[in-house]
């Protein structure tokens, strides 16, 4: 009923519509909610590439945005896009594709970036060509002097300790114009403010080094007092790896996995310089997503360089014990 009242206040229902809806059973209201979401999303997009990004927020948004009603409303609302031929007058399907490969117009200094939806459980996708080679090299050069043995957070002591579960090296990256540009890009692509991000850090995996299965999400006091749980993680691959080093989600359901398949296939992402893996540790309702459990397989040949940005539910604050 709350959504119905909001629709009335916003003027989306006429007097006759209101009388009809009051006679209809409650199951009609979810449709009204979808209609309102469409109206809000239409007005939220400054250009088609934003629509592409919103398709990756959740399965419900993806379904709504892929519908004919939305594409019609989108084109009608943004007449200036039609005039400038940003959206073809015949159809907007080319700008808001319904498949898993979503092209995004990007910076000409980088190869054309595009997003690949790989899973809804957890919500995960890869932004190919997210970073340029120069940006990857910059992050490595900034983090390399700070490298030290990686640690894991101990919930009992509220301290970071060394563990056999994580055998890599890591170092925090200081501020720079390049880092600021990357952080703004992350915020733009994930719809999470820059202020919600933890400090960017670089990790280095040599042959044999790995990261065992774990969750990035944690509801403990440390996280509650420093900005809330980690909502999403952005893994930016700074180098290619000859063999091994994949990011694996053992409990995930790949987007191309058939419902009839009895056994789930492991979702695995191979490191590729410039690509960014984004996955959500929480569901749209805010609860922890059990399928977000992941690990870093051991490097077999070569070196693995990785930059990570953890994004909190609220503004990130430095811990004061």
Residue, then its C-alpha position, 0 to 999 in steps of 0.5 A: x500500500x505504501x507504493x500505491x500511496x507514493x504513486x498517487x502523490x507523484x501523480x502517476x494515477x488518475x482519479x479513475x485509476x485510483x478508484x480501480x486500484x482500490x477495488x483490485x486485490x493486493x497482488x496488483x501492487x507489485x506491478x505498481x511498484x515495478x512501474x514506479x521503479x521504471x519511472x525513477x530509473x528512466x529519470x536517473x539515466x544521463x546517457x545509455x551507458x548508465x542504463x547498461x550499468x544499472x542492468x547489473x545492479x540486480x536481476x529485477x532491474x535487469x528485467x525491467x530495463x530490458x523490457x520494451x516499455x522501459x526502452x520506449x519510456x527511455x527514448x521518449x524522456x530523453x529526446x535530446x539523445x534521439x536528436x543527437x543520434x545517441x539513441x537510434x530513432x528506430x530502436x534503442x535495443x542497441x544501446x540497452x542490450x539484453x544479453x550478458x555482454x554490455x558495451x560501454x563507451x569509454x575513454x579513447x586512451x584505453x581499449x573500449x571497456x565492456x561489462x560481462x555479467x557472469x553471475x547473479x548468485x553472487x551478483x558479479x561481473x567483469x569490466x573488461x579494459x577497466x584500467x589502461x596499461x599505464x594505470x596498472x603500471x602506476x599502481x604497481x609502482x606505488x604499491x611495490x615499495x610498501x609490500x609486506x606479508x599479507x595479514x588477515x583480520x582476527x575477530x577475537x583480537x580485532x587485529x590483523x595477523x599473519x596466516x597460512x590462509x593468505x600467503x601473498x604480499x600487500x601494500x597500500x597505495x598512496x594518493x595521486x591523480x591517477x589513483x583519484x581518477x580510478x576511485x572516481x571511476x569505481x564509484x561511477x561504475x558501482x554507484x557507491x560513493x568514493x567516501x565509502x571505499x577503504x584504502x586502495x591496496x596492491x597485492x603480489x602473488x608469487x608461484x605457490x602463493x594463494x588465498x583460501x576461501x573466505x567472505x569479505x562481508x563481516x558483521x562484527x563491531x570493527x566493521x559496524x564502527x568503521x562504515x558498516x559491512x563490506x557491500x562490494x569488492x573490486x578486484x583489478x588485475x594489474x598483470x596477466x598470469x601465465x598459469x593459475x591465480x584464478x579468482x574462484x567462487x565455489x558456491x556461485x551459480x554462473x550465468x550460463x548454468x542451467x537450472x536442470x544441472x544437478x551440480x553447480x559449476x565453479x565460477x572462475x575468473x582468470x586474471x587479465x591486465x586491465x580487467x576488474x572483477x566486481x562482486x557483491x557480498x550482500x544481497x539487495x535486502x542487505x543480508x550476507x550472500x552465502x554464494x559470495x565466498x571466494x578464494x584465489x587459487x595458487x599461482x602456478x607460473x608467473x606473477x600475479x599483481x592485483x589491486x583491491x578496493x573494498x566498498x562499505x555500506x556507509x562512509x568508511x571511517x578509520x578504526x579507533x580502538 
